[in-house]
Amino acid sequence: MASPYEKGPRKLNPVSILIILGIALGIYAGVRFLPPYWTSWQVKESLRDACSAMYAMQKYDPATKTAEMQKLKDKLTGQIQALGIEDPDVELDDSSEPGWAIAVARYDVTVSFFKPRVMHFTPEARMDLTPSDLQKRK
C-alpha cells in the first residue's frame, strides 16, 4: 500500500497557513503598539532631563525657584507635545518626598488594532537631590 505522503507533505497546508497568519498578526501588532512605547521612552528621557534641572534649582531662593519651575514645566510640556502627544499632564515635584526630585507625565494614546484602544501612559523619573561627597567614599 502506498503512502499518501510519498512525495512529502503538501507545500501549503492548514498549519502553514496558521503560522503565516500568526506572523502577519504579530508584525501588524508591532507596527501598531511599538511606536507608543517608543514615545513613552522619549518622554521619560525628557523627564530625566527635567529632574537634572530640578537638581540645579535646589539652591535657588523660593521666588526664583517657583518661576524657574514654571518655565521648566512649560518647556517640558512643549517637548512632550512635539513628540505628538496632544494633552500631557505634567507634574514636577521636589517637596512631597524630601530629598527627591520627581517628574511625572500622564497621557493617553489611542491605537487602532482592529478597533480603537486607549493606552494610558504614566512615565516617571526620580532623582536623588542629596549631594554626593566623593571624598568620603575613599
DSSP file (Angstrom, degrees, kcal/mol; ACC not computed):
  #  RESIDUE AA STRUCTURE BP1 BP2  ACC     N-H-->O    O-->H-N    N-H-->O    O-->H-N    TCO  KAPPA ALPHA  PHI   PSI    X-CA   Y-CA   Z-CA
    1    1 A M              0   0    0      0, 0.0     2,-0.3     0, 0.0     0, 0.0   0.000 360.0 360.0 360.0 133.1    0.0    0.0    0.0
    2    2 A A        -     0   0    0      1,-0.1     0, 0.0     2,-0.0     0, 0.0  -0.618 360.0-121.7 -88.5 142.5    1.4    3.3   -1.0
    3    3 A S    >   -     0   0    0     -2,-0.3     3,-1.1     1,-0.1    -1,-0.1  -0.558  11.6-133.1 -80.0 144.5    1.5    6.2    1.4
    4    4 A P  T 3  S+     0   0    0      0, 0.0     3,-0.3     0, 0.0    -1,-0.1   0.641 106.4  56.8 -70.7 -10.1   -0.3    9.4    0.5
    5    5 A Y  T >   +     0   0    0      1,-0.2     3,-1.4     2,-0.1    -2,-0.0  -0.054  64.1 123.2-110.7  32.7    2.9   11.3    1.5
    6    6 A E  T <  S+     0   0    0     -3,-1.1    -1,-0.2     1,-0.3    -3,-0.0   0.883  83.6  40.8 -60.1 -37.4    5.3    9.5   -0.8
    7    7 A K  T 3  S-     0   0    0      1,-0.3    -1,-0.3    -3,-0.3    -2,-0.1   0.370 125.9-101.1 -90.7   5.2    6.3   12.9   -2.3
    8    8 A G    <   -     0   0    0     -3,-1.4    -1,-0.3     2,-0.0     3,-0.1  -0.271  57.5 -40.9  97.7 171.6    6.3   14.6    1.1
    9    9 A P  S    S-     0   0    0      0, 0.0     4,-0.0     0, 0.0    -4,-0.0  -0.278  72.9 -88.8 -69.2 158.3    3.7   16.9    2.7
   10   10 A R        -     0   0    0      1,-0.1     3,-0.2     2,-0.1    -2,-0.0  -0.299  31.7-125.3 -62.8 151.5    1.9   19.5    0.6
   11   11 A K  S    S+     0   0    0      1,-0.2     2,-0.6    -3,-0.1    -1,-0.1   0.877  99.6  39.9 -67.5 -38.1    3.6   22.8    0.5
   12   12 A L  S    S+     0   0    0      4,-0.1    -1,-0.2     3,-0.0    -2,-0.1  -0.933  74.7 150.7-120.2 110.7    0.6   24.7    1.7
   13   13 A N     >  -     0   0    0     -2,-0.6     4,-2.0    -3,-0.2     5,-0.2  -0.793  59.9 -91.5-130.1 174.1   -1.4   23.1    4.4
   14   14 A P  H  > S+     0   0    0      0, 0.0     4,-2.2     0, 0.0     5,-0.2   0.839 122.6  53.7 -59.2 -34.5   -3.6   24.5    7.3
   15   15 A V  H  > S+     0   0    0      2,-0.2     4,-2.2     1,-0.2     5,-0.2   0.930 109.2  46.9 -67.6 -44.0   -0.8   24.6    9.7
   16   16 A S  H  > S+     0   0    0      1,-0.2     4,-2.3     2,-0.2    -1,-0.2   0.860 110.9  53.2 -66.7 -32.8    1.5   26.6    7.5
   17   17 A I  H  X S+     0   0    0     -4,-2.0     4,-2.5     2,-0.2    -1,-0.2   0.921 109.6  48.3 -66.0 -42.9   -1.4   29.0    6.8
   18   18 A L  H  X S+     0   0    0     -4,-2.2     4,-2.5     2,-0.2    -2,-0.2   0.888 110.9  51.0 -63.9 -39.1   -2.0   29.5   10.5
   19   19 A I  H  X S+     0   0    0     -4,-2.2     4,-2.3     2,-0.2    -2,-0.2   0.929 111.2  47.6 -64.4 -44.5    1.8   30.1   11.0
   20   20 A I  H  X S+     0   0    0     -4,-2.3     4,-2.4     1,-0.2    -2,-0.2   0.914 112.8  48.8 -63.3 -42.8    1.8   32.7    8.3
   21   21 A L  H  X S+     0   0    0     -4,-2.5     4,-2.5     2,-0.2    -1,-0.2   0.897 110.7  51.4 -63.8 -39.7   -1.3   34.4    9.7
   22   22 A G  H  X S+     0   0    0     -4,-2.5     4,-2.3     2,-0.2    -2,-0.2   0.907 111.0  47.3 -62.6 -43.0    0.2   34.4   13.2
   23   23 A I  H  X S+     0   0    0     -4,-2.3     4,-2.3     2,-0.2    -2,-0.2   0.918 112.7  49.3 -64.9 -43.1    3.4   36.0   11.9
   24   24 A A  H  X S+     0   0    0     -4,-2.4     4,-2.4     1,-0.2    -2,-0.2   0.906 111.5  49.0 -63.0 -41.4    1.4   38.6   10.0
   25   25 A L  H  X S+     0   0    0     -4,-2.5     4,-2.6     2,-0.2    -1,-0.2   0.900 110.7  50.9 -64.8 -40.6   -0.7   39.4   13.0
   26   26 A G  H  X S+     0   0    0     -4,-2.3     4,-2.2     2,-0.2    -2,-0.2   0.901 111.2  47.6 -63.2 -41.7    2.5   39.8   15.2
   27   27 A I  H  X S+     0   0    0     -4,-2.3     4,-2.3     2,-0.2    -2,-0.2   0.918 112.6  49.2 -65.5 -43.1    4.0   42.2   12.7
   28   28 A Y  H  X S+     0   0    0     -4,-2.4     4,-1.7     1,-0.2    -2,-0.2   0.913 111.3  49.3 -62.6 -42.9    0.8   44.2   12.5
   29   29 A A  H  X S+     0   0    0     -4,-2.6     4,-3.0     1,-0.2     5,-0.4   0.902 110.6  51.2 -63.5 -40.4    0.6   44.4   16.3
   30   30 A G  H  X S+     0   0    0     -4,-2.2     4,-2.0     1,-0.2    -2,-0.2   0.905 108.5  50.7 -62.2 -42.1    4.2   45.5   16.5
   31   31 A V  H  < S+     0   0    0     -4,-2.3    -1,-0.2     1,-0.2    -2,-0.2   0.849 118.1  39.9 -64.7 -33.3    3.6   48.3   13.9
   32   32 A R  H  < S+     0   0    0     -4,-1.7    -2,-0.2    -5,-0.2    -1,-0.2   0.880 124.8  31.7 -82.6 -40.4    0.6   49.5   16.0
   33   33 A F  H  X S+     0   0    0     -4,-3.0     4,-1.1    -5,-0.2    -3,-0.2   0.748 105.0  66.1 -97.8 -25.4    1.9   49.1   19.5
   34   34 A L  H  X S+     0   0    0     -4,-2.0     4,-2.4    -5,-0.4     5,-0.2   0.893  92.7  60.9 -69.0 -38.7    5.6   49.7   19.5
   35   35 A P  H  > S+     0   0    0      0, 0.0     4,-2.4     0, 0.0    -1,-0.2   0.902 103.4  50.2 -57.7 -41.5    5.5   53.4   18.5
   36   36 A P  H  > S+     0   0    0      0, 0.0     4,-2.0     0, 0.0    -2,-0.2   0.889 112.1  48.2 -63.2 -35.3    3.6   54.5   21.6
   37   37 A Y  H  X S+     0   0    0     -4,-1.1     4,-1.8     2,-0.2    -3,-0.1   0.871 110.5  51.3 -70.8 -35.3    6.1   52.6   23.8
   38   38 A W  H  X S+     0   0    0     -4,-2.4     4,-1.9     2,-0.2    -1,-0.2   0.912 110.1  49.5 -64.9 -42.3    9.0   54.3   21.9
   39   39 A T  H  X S+     0   0    0     -4,-2.4     4,-2.5     1,-0.2    -2,-0.2   0.891 107.4  54.9 -63.2 -39.3    7.3   57.7   22.5
   40   40 A S  H  X S+     0   0    0     -4,-2.0     4,-2.2     1,-0.2    -1,-0.2   0.885 106.7  51.0 -60.8 -38.9    6.9   56.8   26.2
   41   41 A W  H  X S+     0   0    0     -4,-1.8     4,-1.8     2,-0.2    -1,-0.2   0.903 110.0  49.4 -65.2 -40.6   10.7   56.1   26.4
   42   42 A Q  H  X S+     0   0    0     -4,-1.9     4,-1.8     2,-0.2    -2,-0.2   0.884 109.9  51.3 -65.8 -38.3   11.4   59.5   24.8
   43   43 A V  H  X S+     0   0    0     -4,-2.5     4,-2.3     1,-0.2    -2,-0.2   0.913 107.7  53.1 -63.3 -42.1    9.1   61.2   27.3
   44   44 A K  H  X S+     0   0    0     -4,-2.2     4,-2.1     1,-0.2    -1,-0.2   0.870 105.9  53.2 -63.2 -36.0   10.9   59.5   30.1
   45   45 A E  H  X S+     0   0    0     -4,-1.8     4,-2.0     2,-0.2    -1,-0.2   0.906 108.9  49.4 -63.4 -41.1   14.2   60.8   28.8
   46   46 A S  H  X S+     0   0    0     -4,-1.8     4,-1.9     1,-0.2    -2,-0.2   0.881 109.6  52.1 -64.4 -37.4   12.8   64.4   28.8
   47   47 A L  H  X S+     0   0    0     -4,-2.3     4,-2.2     2,-0.2    -2,-0.2   0.881 106.8  52.9 -66.2 -37.7   11.6   63.8   32.4
   48   48 A R  H  X S+     0   0    0     -4,-2.1     4,-1.9     2,-0.2    -1,-0.2   0.904 108.2  50.6 -63.3 -40.4   15.1   62.7   33.4
   49   49 A D  H  X S+     0   0    0     -4,-2.0     4,-1.9     1,-0.2    -1,-0.2   0.890 108.7  52.4 -63.1 -38.0   16.5   65.9   31.9
   50   50 A A  H  X S+     0   0    0     -4,-1.9     4,-2.3     1,-0.2    -2,-0.2   0.889 106.3  53.1 -65.3 -38.6   13.9   67.9   33.9
   51   51 A C  H  X S+     0   0    0     -4,-2.2     4,-1.9     2,-0.2    -1,-0.2   0.887 107.0  52.6 -63.2 -37.8   15.0   66.1   37.1
   52   52 A S  H  X S+     0   0    0     -4,-1.9     4,-1.6     1,-0.2    -1,-0.2   0.905 109.5  48.6 -63.3 -40.6   18.5   67.2   36.4
   53   53 A A  H  X S+     0   0    0     -4,-1.9     4,-1.2     1,-0.2    -2,-0.2   0.876 108.9  53.6 -66.2 -36.5   17.4   70.8   36.0
   54   54 A M  H  X S+     0   0    0     -4,-2.3     4,-0.6     1,-0.2    -1,-0.2   0.850 104.1  56.2 -66.8 -33.3   15.4   70.5   39.3
   55   55 A Y  H >< S+     0   0    0     -4,-1.9     3,-0.9     1,-0.2    -1,-0.2   0.909 107.2  49.0 -62.0 -41.6   18.6   69.3   41.0
   56   56 A A  H >< S+     0   0    0     -4,-1.6     3,-0.6     1,-0.2    -1,-0.2   0.774 108.0  56.2 -68.6 -25.3   20.3   72.5   39.8
   57   57 A M  H >< S+     0   0    0     -4,-1.2     3,-1.9     1,-0.2    -1,-0.2   0.545  77.6  92.5 -84.0  -7.3   17.4   74.6   41.1
   58   58 A Q  T << S+     0   0    0     -3,-0.9    -1,-0.2    -4,-0.6    -2,-0.1   0.718  85.2  52.0 -65.4 -18.4   17.5   73.4   44.7
   59   59 A K  T <  S+     0   0    0     -3,-0.6    -1,-0.3    -4,-0.2    -2,-0.1   0.491  87.6 108.3 -92.8  -3.7   19.8   76.3   45.8
   60   60 A Y  S <  S-     0   0    0     -3,-1.9    -3,-0.0     1,-0.1     0, 0.0  -0.302  78.8-104.4 -70.8 155.7   17.6   79.0   44.3
   61   61 A D     >  -     0   0    0      1,-0.1     4,-2.8     4,-0.0     5,-0.2  -0.472  40.7-103.1 -73.6 157.3   15.6   81.3   46.5
   62   62 A P  H  > S+     0   0    0      0, 0.0     4,-2.3     0, 0.0     5,-0.2   0.832 118.0  49.8 -55.7 -40.1   11.8   80.4   46.7
   63   63 A A  H  > S+     0   0    0      2,-0.2     4,-1.8     1,-0.2     5,-0.2   0.943 115.8  42.0 -66.5 -45.5   10.6   83.2   44.3
   64   64 A T  H  > S+     0   0    0      1,-0.2     4,-2.7     2,-0.2     5,-0.2   0.895 113.2  54.3 -66.1 -39.6   13.2   82.4   41.6
   65   65 A K  H  X S+     0   0    0     -4,-2.8     4,-2.6     1,-0.2    -1,-0.2   0.904 106.9  50.5 -62.6 -42.2   12.6   78.6   42.1
   66   66 A T  H  X S+     0   0    0     -4,-2.3     4,-1.9    -5,-0.2    -1,-0.2   0.923 112.9  46.1 -62.2 -44.6    8.9   79.0   41.5
   67   67 A A  H  X S+     0   0    0     -4,-1.8     4,-2.1     1,-0.2    -2,-0.2   0.913 114.5  47.4 -64.8 -42.4    9.4   81.0   38.3
   68   68 A E  H  X S+     0   0    0     -4,-2.7     4,-2.6     1,-0.2    -2,-0.2   0.866 109.1  53.8 -68.5 -35.9   12.0   78.6   37.0
   69   69 A M  H  X S+     0   0    0     -4,-2.6     4,-2.5    -5,-0.2    -1,-0.2   0.900 108.8  49.4 -64.2 -39.5    9.9   75.5   37.9
   70   70 A Q  H  X S+     0   0    0     -4,-1.9     4,-2.5     2,-0.2    -2,-0.2   0.913 111.5  48.9 -65.9 -41.6    7.0   77.0   35.8
   71   71 A K  H  X S+     0   0    0     -4,-2.1     4,-2.6     2,-0.2    -2,-0.2   0.917 112.2  49.1 -61.7 -42.4    9.4   77.7   32.9
   72   72 A L  H  X S+     0   0    0     -4,-2.6     4,-2.7     2,-0.2    -2,-0.2   0.900 110.8  49.9 -63.7 -41.3   10.7   74.1   33.2
   73   73 A K  H  X S+     0   0    0     -4,-2.5     4,-2.6     2,-0.2    -2,-0.2   0.915 112.0  47.6 -64.4 -42.7    7.2   72.7   33.2
   74   74 A D  H  X S+     0   0    0     -4,-2.5     4,-2.1     2,-0.2    -2,-0.2   0.908 113.3  48.5 -63.9 -41.7    6.2   74.8   30.2
   75   75 A K  H  X S+     0   0    0     -4,-2.6     4,-2.3     2,-0.2    -2,-0.2   0.918 112.8  47.9 -63.9 -43.8    9.4   73.7   28.3
   76   76 A L  H  X S+     0   0    0     -4,-2.7     4,-2.4     2,-0.2    -2,-0.2   0.901 110.1  51.6 -65.3 -41.8    8.7   70.0   29.2
   77   77 A T  H  X S+     0   0    0     -4,-2.6     4,-2.3     1,-0.2    -1,-0.2   0.905 110.4  50.0 -61.2 -41.0    5.1   70.2   28.1
   78   78 A G  H  X S+     0   0    0     -4,-2.1     4,-1.9     2,-0.2    -2,-0.2   0.897 109.8  50.3 -64.2 -40.9    6.3   71.7   24.8
   79   79 A Q  H  X S+     0   0    0     -4,-2.3     4,-0.8     2,-0.2    -2,-0.2   0.907 112.0  47.5 -64.2 -41.0    8.8   68.9   24.3
   80   80 A I  H ><>S+     0   0    0     -4,-2.4     5,-1.4     1,-0.2     3,-0.7   0.895 111.2  50.5 -68.5 -39.3    6.2   66.3   25.0
   81   81 A Q  H ><5S+     0   0    0     -4,-2.3     3,-1.7     1,-0.2    -1,-0.2   0.842 103.3  60.5 -66.9 -31.6    3.7   67.9   22.6
   82   82 A A  H 3<5S+     0   0    0     -4,-1.9    -1,-0.2     1,-0.3    -2,-0.2   0.747  96.6  61.5 -66.0 -22.0    6.4   68.0   20.0
   83   83 A L  T <<5S-     0   0    0     -4,-0.8    -1,-0.3    -3,-0.7    -2,-0.2   0.492 129.1 -96.7 -80.7  -3.5    6.5   64.2   20.3
   84   84 A G  T < 5S+     0   0    0     -3,-1.7     2,-0.6     1,-0.3    -3,-0.2   0.537  80.8 135.1 102.8   8.5    2.9   64.1   19.1
   85   85 A I      < -     0   0    0     -5,-1.4    -1,-0.3     1,-0.2    -2,-0.1  -0.820  39.1-160.0 -93.5 123.5    1.1   63.9   22.5
   86   86 A E  S    S+     0   0    0     -2,-0.6    -1,-0.2     1,-0.2    -5,-0.1   0.917  74.4  15.8 -75.0 -46.2   -1.8   66.3   22.4
   87   87 A D  S    S+     0   0    0     21,-0.2    -1,-0.2    -7,-0.1     2,-0.2  -0.617  72.3 178.4-134.1  74.5   -2.7   66.9   26.0
   88   88 A P        -     0   0    0      0, 0.0     2,-0.7     0, 0.0    19,-0.2  -0.525  22.4-143.8 -79.0 145.5    0.0   65.8   28.5
   89   89 A D  E     -A  106   0A   0     17,-2.5    17,-2.3    -2,-0.2     2,-0.4  -0.931  24.9-169.1-105.3 108.4   -0.5   66.3   32.2
   90   90 A V  E     -A  105   0A   0     -2,-0.7     2,-0.4    15,-0.2    15,-0.2  -0.854   8.9-174.0-107.4 132.0    3.0   67.2   33.6
   91   91 A E  E     -A  104   0A   0     13,-3.1    13,-2.7    -2,-0.4     2,-0.5  -0.991   5.2-171.7-124.6 130.7    3.9   67.3   37.3
   92   92 A L  E     +A  103   0A   0     -2,-0.4     2,-0.4    11,-0.2    11,-0.2  -0.988  15.4 172.9-118.0 127.9    7.2   68.5   38.7
   93   93 A D  E     +A  102   0A   0      9,-2.9     9,-3.2    -2,-0.5     4,-0.0  -0.991  25.2 158.1-141.9 129.1    7.6   68.0   42.4
   94   94 A D  S    S+     0   0    0     -2,-0.4     5,-0.4     7,-0.2     6,-0.2   0.188  77.8  54.9-128.6  14.9   10.6   68.4   44.7
   95   95 A S  S    S+     0   0    0      3,-0.1     6,-0.1     7,-0.1    -2,-0.0   0.637  85.1  71.2-122.4 -20.4    8.7   68.8   48.0
   96   96 A S  S    S+     0   0    0      1,-0.3     5,-0.1     4,-0.1    -2,-0.0   0.904 111.0  30.6 -70.4 -38.7    6.4   65.8   48.5
   97   97 A E  S >  S-     0   0    0      3,-0.3     3,-1.8    -4,-0.0    -1,-0.3  -0.940  95.8-128.4-117.4 107.3    9.3   63.4   49.2
   98   98 A P  T 3  S+     0   0    0      0, 0.0    -3,-0.1     0, 0.0     3,-0.1  -0.257  91.2  20.2 -58.5 135.9   12.2   65.2   50.8
   99   99 A G  T 3  S+     0   0    0     -5,-0.4    30,-3.2     1,-0.2    31,-0.6   0.484 107.6  95.4  87.0   3.2   15.5   64.7   49.0
  100  100 A W  E <   - B   0 128A   0     -3,-1.8     2,-0.5    28,-0.3    -3,-0.3  -0.983  58.6-151.2-130.1 138.6   13.9   63.6   45.8
  101  101 A A  E     - B   0 127A   0     26,-2.9    26,-2.1    -2,-0.4     2,-0.4  -0.932  22.7-168.9-101.4 128.9   13.0   65.4   42.5
  102  102 A I  E     -AB  93 126A   0     -9,-3.2    -9,-2.9    -2,-0.5     2,-0.4  -0.977  11.8-176.3-125.7 129.2   10.1   63.7   40.8
  103  103 A A  E     +AB  92 125A   0     22,-2.6    22,-2.6    -2,-0.4     2,-0.4  -0.994  10.3 178.0-124.7 127.2    8.8   64.4   37.3
  104  104 A V  E     -AB  91 124A   0    -13,-2.7   -13,-3.1    -2,-0.4     2,-0.4  -0.981  11.8-169.5-131.8 139.3    5.6   62.7   36.1
  105  105 A A  E     -A   90   0A   0     18,-2.1     2,-0.5    -2,-0.4   -15,-0.2  -0.997   5.4-166.6-126.4 134.9    3.7   62.9   32.8
  106  106 A R  E     +A   89   0A   0    -17,-2.3   -17,-2.5    -2,-0.4     2,-0.3  -0.981  22.7 143.7-121.9 130.5    0.3   61.4   32.3
  107  107 A Y  E     -C  121   0B   0     14,-2.2    14,-2.9    -2,-0.5     2,-0.4  -0.984  36.0-130.1-158.3 164.2   -1.2   61.0   28.8
  108  108 A D  E     -C  120   0B   0     -2,-0.3     2,-0.4    12,-0.2   -22,-0.2  -0.917  12.9-163.6-120.3 146.0   -3.4   58.7   26.7
  109  109 A V  E     -C  119   0B   0     10,-2.5    10,-3.5    -2,-0.4     2,-0.6  -0.998  13.0-142.9-128.8 132.0   -2.8   57.3   23.2
  110  110 A T  E     -C  118   0B   0     -2,-0.4     2,-0.4     8,-0.2     8,-0.2  -0.852  19.5-172.1 -96.5 124.4   -5.5   55.8   21.1
  111  111 A V  E     -C  117   0B   0      6,-3.4     6,-3.0    -2,-0.6     2,-0.9  -0.950  17.7-141.2-117.1 132.5   -4.3   52.9   19.0
  112  112 A S  E     +C  116   0B   0     -2,-0.4     2,-0.4     4,-0.2    -2,-0.0  -0.834  32.8 158.5 -97.6 108.6   -6.4   51.2   16.3
  113  113 A F  S    S-     0   0    0      2,-1.8     2,-1.2    -2,-0.9    -2,-0.1  -0.804  88.4 -47.1-128.1  86.2   -5.8   47.5   16.4
  114  114 A F  S    S+     0   0    0     -2,-0.4    -2,-0.1     3,-0.0     0, 0.0  -0.132 143.2  21.5  69.8 -36.6   -9.0   46.1   14.7
  115  115 A K  S    S-     0   0    0     -2,-1.2    -2,-1.8    -4,-0.1     2,-0.1  -0.972 105.8 -83.0-147.0 155.9  -10.9   48.5   17.0
  116  116 A P  E     -C  112   0B   0      0, 0.0     2,-0.4     0, 0.0    -4,-0.2  -0.355  46.2-173.6 -63.7 133.9   -9.7   51.7   18.8
  117  117 A R  E     -C  111   0B   0     -6,-3.0    -6,-3.4    -2,-0.1     2,-0.6  -0.991  18.0-137.5-128.7 137.2   -8.0   51.0   22.1
  118  118 A V  E     -C  110   0B   0     -2,-0.4     2,-0.5    -8,-0.2    -8,-0.2  -0.840  15.9-162.3 -97.2 124.1   -6.9   53.7   24.6
  119  119 A M  E     -C  109   0B   0    -10,-3.5   -10,-2.5    -2,-0.6     2,-0.5  -0.916   7.8-148.1-106.3 130.1   -3.5   53.1   26.2
  120  120 A H  E     -C  108   0B   0     -2,-0.5     2,-0.4   -12,-0.2   -12,-0.2  -0.851  14.6-169.9-101.0 128.5   -2.7   55.0   29.4
  121  121 A F  E     +C  107   0B   0    -14,-2.9   -14,-2.2    -2,-0.5   -84,-0.0  -0.947  16.5 173.8-120.1 139.9    0.9   56.0   30.0
  122  122 A T        -     0   0    0     -2,-0.4   -16,-0.2   -16,-0.2     2,-0.1  -0.541  12.9-176.4-139.5  69.7    2.5   57.4   33.2
  123  123 A P        -     0   0    0      0, 0.0   -18,-2.1     0, 0.0     2,-0.4  -0.455   8.5-171.3 -69.1 144.1    6.2   57.7   32.7
  124  124 A E  E     -B  104   0A   0    -20,-0.2     2,-0.4    -2,-0.1   -20,-0.2  -0.992  13.5-165.7-138.9 142.3    8.0   58.9   35.8
  125  125 A A  E     -B  103   0A   0    -22,-2.6   -22,-2.6    -2,-0.4     2,-0.4  -0.993   7.3-170.3-128.8 139.0   11.6   59.9   36.6
  126  126 A R  E     -B  102   0A   0     -2,-0.4     2,-0.4   -24,-0.2   -24,-0.2  -0.959   2.3-172.7-127.4 145.9   13.1   60.4   40.0
  127  127 A M  E     -B  101   0A   0    -26,-2.1   -26,-2.9    -2,-0.4     2,-0.4  -0.995  27.0-122.3-140.2 134.8   16.4   61.8   41.1
  128  128 A D  E     -B  100   0A   0     -2,-0.4   -28,-0.3   -28,-0.2   -29,-0.1  -0.603  18.1-163.5 -73.1 125.1   18.1   61.9   44.5
  129  129 A L        +     0   0    0    -30,-3.2   -29,-0.2    -2,-0.4    -1,-0.1   0.433  53.1 115.0 -90.9  -0.1   18.7   65.5   45.4
  130  130 A T  S    S-     0   0    0    -31,-0.6     2,-0.1     1,-0.1    -2,-0.1  -0.575  72.8-121.7 -72.5 123.3   21.2   64.6   48.2
  131  131 A P        -     0   0    0      0, 0.0     2,-0.4     0, 0.0    -1,-0.1  -0.429  25.2-131.1 -66.2 138.1   24.6   66.0   47.2
  132  132 A S        -     0   0    0     -2,-0.1     2,-0.8     3,-0.0     3,-0.1  -0.724   9.0-151.1 -92.4 139.3   27.2   63.2   47.0
  133  133 A D    >   -     0   0    0     -2,-0.4     3,-0.9     1,-0.1     4,-0.5  -0.882  10.6-174.6-110.2  99.8   30.5   63.7   48.7
  134  134 A L  G >  S+     0   0    0     -2,-0.8     3,-0.6     1,-0.2     4,-0.3   0.725  78.2  67.3 -69.5 -20.1   33.0   61.7   46.7
  135  135 A Q  G >  S+     0   0    0      1,-0.2     3,-0.9     2,-0.2    -1,-0.2   0.840  96.1  54.4 -68.9 -31.3   35.8   62.4   49.2
  136  136 A K  G <  S+     0   0    0     -3,-0.9    -1,-0.2     1,-0.2    -2,-0.2   0.671  95.3  69.2 -75.9 -16.5   34.0   60.3   51.9
  137  137 A R  G <         0   0    0     -3,-0.6    -1,-0.2    -4,-0.5    -2,-0.2   0.613 360.0 360.0 -79.2 -10.9   33.8   57.2   49.7
  138  138 A K    <         0   0    0     -3,-0.9    -1,-0.2    -4,-0.3    -2,-0.1   0.499 360.0 360.0 -67.0 360.0   37.5   56.6   49.7
